[in-house]
Amino acid sequence: MASTISPETLTGLLEGRSPFALIDVREAGEYNSSHIPGASPIARRHLEFLMPHTVPFAGTPVVLCDDDGRRAELAAATVERMGYRDASVLDGGVNRWVTDGFPTEWGTNVPSKDFGEKVEVVHHVPEMEAKELAERMRRGEKFVILDTRTPEEFRRFCIPGGRNVPGGELALRITDIARSLDEDTTIIVNCAGRTRSIIGTRVLQRMGLPNVYGLKNG
């Protein structure tokens, strides 16, 4: 049976420099409503599939949490069978964490979204409303839409005429794309919401491209 770790000890790990993994084994809806800052969501039923990719080194200390500790104990047994040598369970789960006065956050990908919002505010990243883009499309103006979502997201639906350039590839591919554009062509960067478009727009700005806008709210 895996050992338990108190909220106070977990706080020390989160504030320290030693590497470890904090895995929330609840379902996505539970995680989204309230979770410990820094926790990565892997529902218990997905552990065998996702743990090797999320925590590739089996010697990494792993702390598992849920709402009250019961699912986390079962999850700890699973990861131990998978070869993880240092697994522990948050005593009392997120419920005790909250009762003891420690902070939680809600939503998904919170750190990256927070970073994106800071970039937008600090650097005044230009945005374009969807209605304005639609009007420019109607008038036949010169522009190119760069969709920074994953290929899977792009295949499900996209803005007509958009090109799929995943965010991680944008800086690498923009030079070839820009060669075929007129100097007065407007570049629109979009994603599903706003974070990836903000970051993508700022990257292109830093690379010296003019007339670049992020599509507001995707």
C-alpha positions as CSV (number, residue, x, y, z in Angstrom):
1,M,0.0,0.0,0.0
2,A,1.3,3.4,-1.0
3,S,2.3,5.9,1.7
4,T,0.3,9.1,2.3
5,I,1.5,12.7,2.1
6,S,0.0,15.6,4.0
7,P,-1.1,18.9,2.4
8,E,1.7,20.7,4.2
9,T,4.3,18.3,2.8
10,L,2.8,18.6,-0.7
11,T,3.0,22.4,-0.4
12,G,6.7,22.0,0.4
13,L,7.2,19.9,-2.8
14,L,5.3,22.4,-4.9
15,E,7.4,25.3,-3.6
16,G,10.7,23.4,-3.9
17,R,13.0,22.6,-6.7
18,S,13.0,18.8,-6.6
19,P,11.2,17.2,-9.6
20,F,8.0,15.2,-8.9
21,A,4.7,14.6,-10.6
22,L,1.3,15.6,-9.0
23,I,-1.4,13.6,-10.8
24,D,-5.1,14.2,-10.3
25,V,-6.9,10.9,-11.0
26,R,-10.5,12.2,-11.1
27,E,-12.6,12.6,-14.2
28,A,-12.2,15.7,-16.4
29,G,-15.3,17.5,-15.1
30,E,-14.2,17.0,-11.5
31,Y,-10.7,18.3,-12.2
32,N,-12.0,21.3,-14.2
33,S,-14.3,22.4,-11.3
34,S,-11.5,22.6,-8.7
35,H,-8.0,21.3,-8.6
36,I,-4.6,21.9,-6.9
37,P,-2.5,24.3,-8.8
38,G,0.2,22.4,-10.7
39,A,-1.7,19.1,-10.8
40,S,-1.9,17.2,-14.1
41,P,-5.1,15.5,-14.9
42,I,-5.0,11.8,-15.8
43,A,-8.3,10.0,-15.0
44,R,-7.6,6.7,-13.2
45,R,-9.0,4.7,-16.1
46,H,-6.4,6.3,-18.4
47,L,-3.3,5.7,-16.2
48,E,-1.9,2.7,-18.1
49,F,-2.2,4.7,-21.4
50,L,-1.0,8.1,-20.4
51,M,1.4,7.8,-17.5
52,P,4.4,6.6,-19.6
53,H,4.1,9.7,-21.7
54,T,3.4,12.1,-18.9
55,V,6.0,10.7,-16.5
56,P,8.5,8.8,-18.6
57,F,11.1,8.2,-15.9
58,A,9.8,5.6,-13.4
59,G,12.0,6.9,-10.7
60,T,10.2,10.2,-10.5
61,P,8.3,10.7,-7.3
62,V,4.6,10.6,-8.0
63,V,1.8,12.1,-5.8
64,L,-1.7,11.0,-6.6
65,C,-4.8,12.8,-5.5
66,D,-8.6,12.8,-5.9
67,D,-11.4,14.1,-3.9
68,D,-11.1,12.0,-0.7
69,G,-8.1,9.6,-1.3
70,R,-10.0,6.4,-2.2
71,R,-9.5,6.5,-5.9
72,A,-5.9,7.7,-5.5
73,E,-5.1,4.6,-3.4
74,L,-6.3,2.4,-6.2
75,A,-4.4,4.5,-8.7
76,A,-1.2,4.2,-6.6
77,A,-1.4,0.4,-6.8
78,T,-1.8,0.7,-10.6
79,V,1.3,2.9,-11.1
80,E,3.4,0.8,-8.7
81,R,2.5,-2.2,-10.9
82,M,3.7,-0.1,-13.9
83,G,7.1,0.2,-12.3
84,Y,6.9,3.6,-10.6
85,R,9.0,3.2,-7.4
86,D,8.0,6.2,-5.4
87,A,4.2,6.7,-5.4
88,S,2.2,8.4,-2.6
89,V,-1.3,9.5,-2.0
90,L,-2.5,12.9,-0.8
91,D,-4.0,12.3,2.6
92,G,-7.7,13.2,2.5
93,G,-7.5,14.3,-1.1
94,V,-8.6,17.7,-2.5
95,N,-11.3,17.8,0.1
96,R,-8.8,18.0,3.0
97,W,-6.6,20.3,0.9
98,V,-9.4,22.8,0.7
99,T,-10.5,22.3,4.4
100,D,-6.9,23.0,5.5
101,G,-7.0,26.4,3.7
102,F,-4.8,25.7,0.7
103,P,-5.7,27.2,-2.7
104,T,-7.3,25.6,-5.7
105,E,-8.0,26.8,-9.3
106,W,-10.6,25.8,-11.9
107,G,-10.4,25.2,-15.6
108,T,-7.8,23.4,-17.8
109,N,-4.3,24.5,-18.9
110,V,-4.4,27.3,-16.4
111,P,-0.7,28.2,-16.3
112,S,-0.5,28.5,-20.1
113,K,-3.7,30.6,-20.3
114,D,-2.5,32.8,-17.5
115,F,0.8,33.3,-19.4
116,G,-1.1,34.1,-22.6
117,E,-3.2,36.8,-20.9
118,K,-0.1,38.4,-19.5
119,V,1.6,38.5,-22.9
120,E,-1.6,40.1,-24.4
121,V,-1.7,42.8,-21.7
122,V,2.1,43.5,-21.5
123,H,2.7,43.6,-25.2
124,H,-0.7,44.9,-26.4
125,V,-1.0,42.0,-28.9
126,P,-3.4,43.2,-31.7
127,E,-6.7,41.3,-32.1
128,M,-9.4,41.2,-34.7
129,E,-13.0,40.5,-34.1
130,A,-14.7,37.6,-35.9
131,K,-17.2,40.0,-37.5
132,E,-14.4,42.2,-38.9
133,L,-12.7,39.1,-40.4
134,A,-16.0,38.0,-41.9
135,E,-16.5,41.4,-43.5
136,R,-12.9,41.4,-44.9
137,M,-13.6,37.9,-46.4
138,R,-16.8,39.3,-47.9
139,R,-14.9,42.2,-49.5
140,G,-12.2,39.9,-50.8
141,E,-9.3,41.6,-49.1
142,K,-5.9,40.1,-49.0
143,F,-5.2,38.1,-45.9
144,V,-4.1,34.6,-44.8
145,I,-5.5,32.7,-41.9
146,L,-3.0,30.6,-39.9
147,D,-4.8,28.1,-37.7
148,T,-2.5,27.1,-34.8
149,R,-4.5,24.3,-33.4
150,T,-3.5,20.6,-33.7
151,P,-4.2,18.8,-37.0
152,E,-6.9,16.8,-35.2
153,E,-8.7,19.9,-34.1
154,F,-8.3,21.4,-37.6
155,R,-9.8,18.4,-39.3
156,R,-12.9,18.6,-37.2
157,F,-13.7,22.1,-38.3
158,C,-11.9,25.3,-39.4
159,I,-12.5,28.7,-40.8
160,P,-12.9,28.6,-44.6
161,G,-9.5,29.1,-46.3
162,G,-7.5,28.6,-43.1
163,R,-4.1,26.9,-43.2
164,N,-3.2,24.5,-40.4
165,V,0.1,25.6,-38.8
166,P,0.3,24.1,-35.3
167,G,1.7,26.6,-32.8
168,G,4.9,24.8,-32.3
169,E,5.7,24.9,-36.0
170,L,4.7,28.5,-36.6
171,A,8.1,30.1,-36.3
172,L,9.6,27.4,-38.4
173,R,7.1,27.5,-41.3
174,I,6.2,31.2,-41.5
175,T,9.3,32.1,-43.6
176,D,8.1,29.8,-46.4
177,I,4.5,31.0,-46.1
178,A,5.5,34.7,-46.1
179,R,7.4,34.3,-49.4
180,S,4.1,33.8,-51.3
181,L,2.4,36.8,-49.7
182,D,2.2,40.4,-50.9
183,E,3.6,42.9,-48.5
184,D,0.2,44.4,-47.7
185,T,-1.4,41.0,-46.9
186,T,-2.9,40.7,-43.4
187,I,-2.0,37.7,-41.3
188,I,-4.7,36.4,-39.0
189,V,-3.7,33.8,-36.3
190,N,-6.5,31.8,-34.8
191,C,-6.9,28.9,-32.4
192,A,-9.9,27.4,-30.5
193,G,-10.0,30.1,-27.9
194,R,-7.4,32.8,-27.6
195,T,-4.2,31.6,-25.8
196,R,-2.5,30.0,-28.8
197,S,-3.5,32.8,-31.1
198,I,-2.1,35.4,-28.7
199,I,1.2,33.6,-28.4
200,G,1.4,32.9,-32.2
201,T,0.7,36.6,-33.0
202,R,3.3,37.7,-30.6
203,V,5.9,35.3,-32.0
204,L,5.3,36.6,-35.6
205,Q,5.5,40.2,-34.3
206,R,8.9,39.4,-32.7
207,M,10.0,37.9,-36.0
208,G,9.3,41.3,-37.7
209,L,6.2,40.5,-39.6
210,P,3.8,43.5,-40.1
211,N,0.0,43.4,-40.2
212,V,-0.4,40.4,-37.8
213,Y,-3.6,40.0,-35.7
214,G,-4.9,37.3,-33.4
215,L,-8.5,36.3,-34.0
216,K,-10.3,37.4,-30.8
217,N,-11.7,34.4,-28.8
218,G,-11.0,32.0,-31.7
